[in-house]
Amino acid sequence: MLSFVILEIDDREEIIRIVSDIQRTLKPGGILVIIGSSEERHNPERHWANRKVDYPENEHRFSGSKVRSLCQISGIEFLDYYWSTSDYQDFIQQSGLQLVQQLHPLAPMDSDYLDEKTHSPYSIFVAKKP
């Protein structure tokens, strides 16, 4: 499992190398789960329950660009790298894995969450070694 790892790497080739190394160590039929930020997570127009994302660097996001968020509960600021859904799909395909499932989980409508009810801040990719 790669949980919030890819968004810490700014080099596409390095990400493909890492995912390829994992693919190499999997048995046939083995599964890799990648959890990362969705395309919406750093969208400055979104209002998340505990994240502030309205920063200038988030206005013009592109693959590999720096993005910023603030966890309002802890006061911790995060500097990450933006990767689109198609980037994640490409990392998986380039590594020799097959994408078998892609999820964008939403919060329950009766919860205290805000935009999380209609726009997932996270993406989950399930890939399999042929």
Rosetta silent file (secondary structure, phi, psi, omega in degrees, C-alpha in Angstrom):
SEQUENCE: MLSFVILEIDDREEIIRIVSDIQRTLKPGGILVIIGSSEERHNPERHWANRKVDYPENEHRFSGSKVRSLCQISGIEFLDYYWSTSDYQDFIQQSGLQLVQQLHPLAPMDSDYLDEKTHSPYSIFVAKKP
SCORE:     score description
SCORE:     0.000 S_00000001
   1 L     0.000  135.948  171.229    0.000    0.000    0.000 S_00000001
   2 E  -113.629  105.442 -177.675    1.135    3.515   -0.835 S_00000001
   3 E  -109.741  108.443 -179.940   -0.839    5.859    1.389 S_00000001
   4 L    56.946   38.370  177.413   -0.224    9.542    0.656 S_00000001
   5 L   -96.451  -47.651 -174.007    3.278    8.791   -0.659 S_00000001
   6 H   -60.003  -35.203 -178.527    3.013    9.823   -4.311 S_00000001
   7 H   -70.845   -5.228  176.127    1.879   13.346   -3.466 S_00000001
   8 H   -95.546   -0.506 -175.740    5.226   13.841   -1.680 S_00000001
   9 L  -115.575  130.786 -175.663    7.256   13.174   -4.858 S_00000001
  10 L   -98.585    0.503 -173.702    7.710   15.807   -7.561 S_00000001
  11 L  -115.972  114.320 -178.928    9.325   13.619  -10.248 S_00000001
  12 H   -54.780  -44.795 -177.657    7.103   11.535  -12.555 S_00000001
  13 H   -66.162  -35.583  177.206    9.929    9.130  -13.474 S_00000001
  14 H   -65.714  -40.208  177.812   10.771    8.546   -9.807 S_00000001
  15 H   -63.181  -45.656  179.275    7.132    7.666   -9.078 S_00000001
  16 H   -62.295  -38.518  177.675    7.049    5.218  -11.997 S_00000001
  17 H   -62.849  -44.358 -179.595   10.323    3.680  -10.752 S_00000001
  18 H   -63.909  -47.578 -179.473    8.902    3.213   -7.239 S_00000001
  19 H   -65.860  -35.929  176.853    5.619    1.695   -8.475 S_00000001
  20 H   -64.386  -39.783  176.942    7.582   -0.518  -10.907 S_00000001
  21 H   -63.000  -39.773  177.426    9.753   -1.796   -8.035 S_00000001
  22 H   -66.066  -43.863  178.277    6.616   -2.681   -6.088 S_00000001
  23 H   -57.143  -41.403 -178.123    5.148   -4.384   -9.185 S_00000001
  24 H   -62.360  -34.255 -176.142    8.361   -6.427   -9.530 S_00000001
  25 H   -86.997  -12.984  178.934    8.049   -7.739   -5.946 S_00000001
  26 L   -75.114  146.654  170.923    4.362   -8.675   -6.181 S_00000001
  27 L   -74.973  157.527  173.620    3.341  -12.226   -6.978 S_00000001
  28 L   -54.499  131.632 -176.636    1.120  -12.666  -10.058 S_00000001
  29 L    88.125   -5.344  179.832   -2.351  -11.539   -9.003 S_00000001
  30 L   -66.424  153.554 -173.039   -0.865   -9.437   -6.192 S_00000001
  31 E  -115.292  139.446  170.688   -2.594   -6.155   -5.329 S_00000001
  32 E  -121.365  129.030  175.680   -1.256   -2.655   -4.773 S_00000001
  33 E  -109.096  127.611  177.931   -3.521   -0.010   -3.233 S_00000001
  34 E  -116.652  123.434  176.687   -2.585    3.633   -3.762 S_00000001
  35 E  -114.024  130.848 -179.564   -4.330    6.313   -1.701 S_00000001
  36 E  -154.716 -176.291  178.413   -3.761    9.941   -2.572 S_00000001
  37 E   -72.943  144.384  174.243   -5.300   13.330   -3.011 S_00000001
  38 L   -82.006  172.740  176.821   -8.069   13.746   -5.548 S_00000001
  39 L   -63.551  -22.745 -176.898   -8.040   16.458   -8.189 S_00000001
  40 L   -88.165  -18.118 -170.920  -10.443   18.419   -5.955 S_00000001
  41 L   -56.758  -35.876 -178.511   -8.476   18.298   -2.692 S_00000001
  42 L  -106.119   15.221  177.859   -6.458   21.459   -3.403 S_00000001
  43 L   -70.988  116.300 -176.559   -9.183   23.255   -5.349 S_00000001
  44 L   -65.021  -10.513  177.427   -9.401   26.696   -3.690 S_00000001
  45 L   -84.868   -9.375 -179.009  -13.146   26.815   -4.421 S_00000001
  46 L   -85.158  148.646  177.387  -13.782   23.836   -2.105 S_00000001
  47 L  -120.461   99.178 -178.484  -14.776   24.221    1.522 S_00000001
  48 L   -90.921  154.854 -177.208  -13.517   21.239    3.489 S_00000001
  49 L   -62.495  -37.135 -176.739  -14.502   20.568    7.090 S_00000001
  50 L  -134.545   17.281 -179.763  -10.944   20.734    8.443 S_00000001
  51 E  -126.677  134.623  171.749   -8.720   21.873    5.561 S_00000001
  52 E  -102.193  126.265 -177.819   -7.922   25.325    4.303 S_00000001
  53 L  -130.230    7.563 -177.575   -6.852   25.234    0.641 S_00000001
  54 L   -85.724   74.189  177.471   -7.397   28.773   -0.652 S_00000001
  55 L  -115.444  150.302 -178.833   -3.733   29.537   -1.377 S_00000001
  56 H   -56.363  -38.441 -177.905   -2.359   31.236   -4.517 S_00000001
  57 H   -68.208  -14.918  178.883   -0.305   28.176   -5.550 S_00000001
  58 H   -88.272   -8.679 -178.589   -3.500   26.111   -5.683 S_00000001
  59 L   -64.360  -41.860 -174.509   -5.132   28.388   -8.276 S_00000001
  60 L  -124.006   70.821 -178.907   -3.282   26.928  -11.293 S_00000001
  61 L   -74.925  138.600  173.402   -2.594   23.309  -10.453 S_00000001
  62 L  -147.049  162.767 -175.143   -0.769   21.152  -12.989 S_00000001
  63 L   -52.960  122.991  178.361    0.975   17.786  -12.834 S_00000001
  64 L    85.991   -0.414 -179.263    3.924   17.959  -10.472 S_00000001
  65 L   -79.879  152.631  176.811    3.179   21.483   -9.227 S_00000001
  66 E   -73.092  138.883  175.060    3.425   22.389   -5.535 S_00000001
  67 E  -131.121  159.587 -174.350    0.152   22.717   -3.654 S_00000001
  68 E  -132.153  144.767  172.087   -0.569   23.828   -0.092 S_00000001
  69 E  -148.560  158.955  179.225   -3.134   22.985    2.563 S_00000001
  70 E  -126.810  123.994  172.298   -3.604   23.672    6.241 S_00000001
  71 E   -78.236  112.319 -174.278   -5.118   21.225    8.700 S_00000001
  72 L   -71.889  -21.342  179.045   -7.241   23.590   10.751 S_00000001
  73 L   -74.235  -47.809 -176.133   -7.488   21.217   13.713 S_00000001
  74 L   -94.120  -19.706 -175.482   -3.738   20.772   14.245 S_00000001
  75 L    79.554    9.938 -179.446   -2.475   23.944   12.569 S_00000001
  76 L   -85.016  129.880  177.711   -0.071   21.860   10.475 S_00000001
  77 E   -97.204  137.532 -178.727    0.588   23.168    6.968 S_00000001
  78 E  -115.066  132.012  171.296    1.235   20.662    4.186 S_00000001
  79 E  -112.211  114.763 -177.180    3.234   21.279    1.007 S_00000001
  80 E  -124.130 -176.106  174.639    2.516   18.513   -1.478 S_00000001
  81 E  -118.021  138.602 -177.687    2.685   17.884   -5.221 S_00000001
  82 L   -85.229  129.589  172.138   -0.398   17.784   -7.394 S_00000001
  83 L  -133.449  133.345 -178.169   -1.055   14.700   -9.524 S_00000001
  84 L   -80.040  169.206  175.137   -4.261   14.228  -11.532 S_00000001
  85 H   -57.662  -42.804  179.422   -6.353   11.089  -11.761 S_00000001
  86 H   -66.709  -30.052  174.576   -4.893   10.419  -15.206 S_00000001
  87 H   -63.670  -48.589  178.958   -1.378   10.786  -13.747 S_00000001
  88 H   -58.825  -43.180  178.378   -2.123    8.084  -11.153 S_00000001
  89 H   -61.155  -40.200  179.035   -3.577    5.870  -13.898 S_00000001
  90 H   -66.665  -41.335  177.944   -0.439    6.433  -15.993 S_00000001
  91 H   -57.913  -42.363 -179.684    1.888    5.573  -13.073 S_00000001
  92 H   -66.376  -48.468 -178.030    0.035    2.282  -12.677 S_00000001
  93 H   -64.535  -44.244 -179.187    0.008    1.467  -16.396 S_00000001
  94 H   -64.076  -25.571 -178.786    3.659    2.438  -16.933 S_00000001
  95 L   -83.870   -7.851 -179.422    4.712    0.156  -14.072 S_00000001
  96 L    93.403    8.262  176.623    3.112   -2.896  -15.687 S_00000001
  97 L   -93.785  162.573  176.414    0.150   -3.129  -13.312 S_00000001
  98 E  -109.952  128.048  175.746   -3.525   -3.248  -14.289 S_00000001
  99 E   -73.584  122.042 -179.153   -5.956   -0.781  -12.734 S_00000001
 100 E  -110.107  -21.799  178.759   -8.871   -2.845  -11.408 S_00000001
 101 E  -157.571  145.550  178.257  -10.735   -0.285   -9.298 S_00000001
 102 E  -136.496  126.307 -175.932  -10.809    3.438   -8.710 S_00000001
 103 E  -125.863  146.297  175.640  -12.715    4.999   -5.823 S_00000001
 104 L  -134.024   81.382 -172.101  -13.505    8.564   -4.786 S_00000001
 105 L   -66.884  143.387  178.848  -15.232    8.150   -1.401 S_00000001
 106 L  -113.474  155.732  176.003  -17.739   10.734   -0.190 S_00000001
 107 L   -77.851  153.917  176.249  -18.851   11.668    3.316 S_00000001
 108 L   -61.294  142.797 -178.357  -22.393   10.757    4.431 S_00000001
 109 L   -63.427  -25.895 -179.257  -24.965   13.425    3.560 S_00000001
 110 L   -93.838   16.618 -179.874  -26.134   13.597    7.184 S_00000001
 111 L   -93.391  175.319  178.045  -22.622   14.288    8.524 S_00000001
 112 L   -85.037    1.647  178.550  -20.989   17.551    9.602 S_00000001
 113 L   -67.524  162.940 -178.607  -18.665   17.493    6.588 S_00000001
 114 L  -105.431 -107.450 -178.995  -18.948   20.226    3.946 S_00000001
 115 H   -65.339  -13.755  177.356  -17.874   19.695    0.324 S_00000001
 116 H   -60.659  -17.099  179.285  -16.734   16.171    1.267 S_00000001
 117 H   -75.802  -24.576 -176.127  -20.389   15.174    0.744 S_00000001
 118 L  -123.048  -16.580 -179.288  -20.269   15.954   -2.989 S_00000001
 119 L  -136.385  118.429 -178.570  -16.547   16.060   -3.891 S_00000001
 120 L   -74.892  130.527  175.064  -14.084   13.499   -2.635 S_00000001
 121 L   -81.230   -8.085 -175.898  -10.806   14.937   -1.354 S_00000001
 122 E  -127.685  154.263  174.884   -9.183   11.512   -1.779 S_00000001
 123 E  -127.287  142.683  177.601   -8.701    8.946   -4.508 S_00000001
 124 E  -124.305  128.400  179.811   -8.075    5.232   -4.061 S_00000001
 125 E  -120.761  128.127  177.693   -6.577    3.149   -6.861 S_00000001
 126 E  -111.630  121.184 -177.500   -6.467   -0.640   -6.730 S_00000001
 127 E  -123.493  151.256 -176.255   -3.993   -2.225   -9.150 S_00000001
 128 E  -128.181  142.023  173.054   -3.158   -5.860   -9.841 S_00000001
 129 L   -80.823  126.686 -179.895   -0.092   -7.594  -11.209 S_00000001
 130 L   -60.083    0.000    0.000   -1.136   -9.692  -14.212 S_00000001
